[in-house]
Amino acid sequence: MDAFLQEYSSEESIRKYTKETAGYGISYLLEHDYGEIYIEVLRNHLRAAMPSVGIRLLEFGCGGGMNLIHLVSMLGGQGRPVEVAYGCDFSEKLIDAANLEAERYLPKGQQKKVRFCTARNECLIQDLSAGLGLEQSALLGTFHLILGVNTFRYCHRLGKGVDCARDIFNLLVKGGVCVIIDMNNKFPLFRSTIRDPSRRKKPECYIPTLEEYASPFTSVGFEILRKENFCWIPHSAGPWVCGLFAALSPLLNSLVPSYAMRSLVISRKPG
């Protein structure tokens, strides 16, 4: 497992998870499929928990920071105040890249609200406290929206899904929401499957089912708001492929929704 995770500290990984070199597909998704989910959550599920001073955001497993930086920028463009936005990842190299991305793509006023630090998904509170230089008590019950994109499956592989979900629960305010987006194990065309169908049975390559993604959140007390498969556009897709699959998405969603590329779980802390 350690050897497998090392790929996320490579130069190739930095190119894959930062804006300039990540490709058209992920930028499209942040504007559309993913971005629409975040706005829906803010509009429909977070009103009661939202303060007037601004939303507090956290993204775990943030990679090079693309997702969080885009969300902060999008909220700024809509006039939605952000108090703080923290991103964390186990890879120090990706965190270094995320800090550079924030300087490059966010205006000065927003840069002051965004911080990235090293922290592991399976011990978020402990590592966030150390990485941010804050007491754990200053973090508990303070976040309104927590995000995890293509990262929760690693907690499952380590047998730490419940630990991560519990920390997320404790970090959220009452009524706060967590959104996780990850690979769908039923999608038939992931590259690893094409190369070697038996590979996905190995612990370091296992992709959880939709129920396995949701179960840790239910077990620690979350209310599940949405649990479904969605999205037919690869992160690596170019403009032509994005356009084709965007056009085909309504048909695919009506015919084979359970085979979509991603799994989505939106959960809320009662309060």
Secondary structure, DSSP 8 states (H G I E B T S, - for coil): -HHHHGGGGSHHHHHHTSHHHH-HHHHHHHHTHHHHHHHHHHHHTSTTT--TT-EEEEEES-TTSHHHHHHHHHHHHTT--EEEEEEEES-HHHHHHHHHHHHHHS-HHHHTTEEEEE--GGGHHHHHHHHHT--GGGTTT-EEEEEEES-HHHHHHTT-HHHHHHHHHHHEEEEEEEEEEEE-TT-TT-HHHHH-GGGGGSGGG----HHHHHHHHHHTT-EEEEEEEE----TT--HHHHHHHHHHHHHHHHH-GGGSSEEEEEEE---
